[in-house]
Amino acid sequence: MAKGSWTGTASSAELVAADNYREYLTIQLTNDITVALGFGEAAVVNEGIQLLQAGDTVTVRGHLARSAVNVIGNSAIGAYQSGELKVG
């Protein structure tokens, strides 16, 4: 399991590298800057999965979880965790 934080930029940037052994990946936005996510491809503004406000979360599994994940959203801040979510 891996955990980390990320900050979005004005251009598509890698949030998490590809990992052939990852089964789950959860990404959360922690401020109110809209971001777009790209799984296995560049992130594009207003396309793909969007996180719109603080607290928005997406969990993916399987091939999407194993893909490299890219994010676009200038000054957005968030966190990620691979593996099943554990409370505490």
C-alpha positions in Angstrom: 0.0 0.0 0.0 1.2 3.5 -0.8 -0.1 6.9 0.3 0.8 10.3 -0.8 -0.3 13.8 -1.6 -0.4 15.7 -4.9 -0.7 19.2 -6.3 -2.2 19.9 -9.7 -0.7 22.1 -12.3 -1.9 24.0 -15.4 -0.8 21.1 -17.7 -1.3 17.3 -17.4 1.2 15.8 -14.9 1.7 12.3 -13.5 0.0 11.9 -10.2 0.8 8.2 -9.7 3.1 5.9 -11.8 1.8 2.7 -13.4 2.1 -0.4 -11.2 1.2 -3.8 -12.6 0.5 -5.1 -9.0 -1.9 -2.4 -7.8 -5.5 -3.6 -7.5 -7.2 -0.5 -6.0 -6.4 3.2 -6.1 -8.4 6.0 -4.3 -7.8 9.7 -5.2 -9.3 12.5 -3.2 -9.5 16.3 -3.8 -8.9 18.3 -0.6 -9.5 21.8 -1.9 -12.2 23.4 -4.2 -10.2 23.5 -7.4 -11.7 21.3 -10.2 -9.4 18.7 -11.6 -9.6 16.2 -14.4 -8.0 12.7 -14.2 -6.5 10.7 -17.1 -5.9 6.9 -16.6 -3.2 5.7 -18.9 -3.3 9.0 -20.9 -2.9 12.7 -20.4 -5.5 14.5 -18.4 -7.6 17.0 -20.3 -9.6 19.9 -18.8 -13.3 19.2 -18.6 -12.9 15.6 -19.9 -12.8 12.2 -18.2 -13.3 11.8 -14.5 -13.7 15.1 -12.7 -13.3 15.9 -9.1 -15.2 19.2 -8.5 -15.1 20.1 -4.8 -13.2 19.4 -1.6 -14.0 15.8 -0.5 -14.7 14.4 -3.9 -13.2 10.9 -4.2 -12.9 8.3 -6.8 -11.8 4.7 -6.3 -10.8 2.5 -9.2 -9.7 -1.1 -9.4 -8.3 -3.5 -12.0 -6.7 -2.1 -15.1 -7.5 1.5 -14.3 -5.9 1.2 -10.9 -2.7 -0.3 -12.5 -2.5 2.5 -15.1 -0.4 5.7 -14.7 -2.8 8.4 -13.5 -2.4 12.0 -14.7 -4.1 15.1 -13.3 -4.7 18.6 -14.5 -6.0 21.5 -12.3 -3.8 24.4 -11.4 -3.3 24.7 -7.6 -5.6 21.7 -6.8 -4.5 19.7 -3.8 -5.3 16.1 -2.9 -4.3 12.8 -1.6 -4.1 9.2 -2.9 -3.9 5.7 -1.4 -3.4 2.4 -3.1 -4.8 -0.8 -1.7 -8.1 -1.2 0.1 -9.0 1.8 2.3 -8.3 1.4 6.0 -9.9 3.6 8.6 -7.6 5.0 11.3 
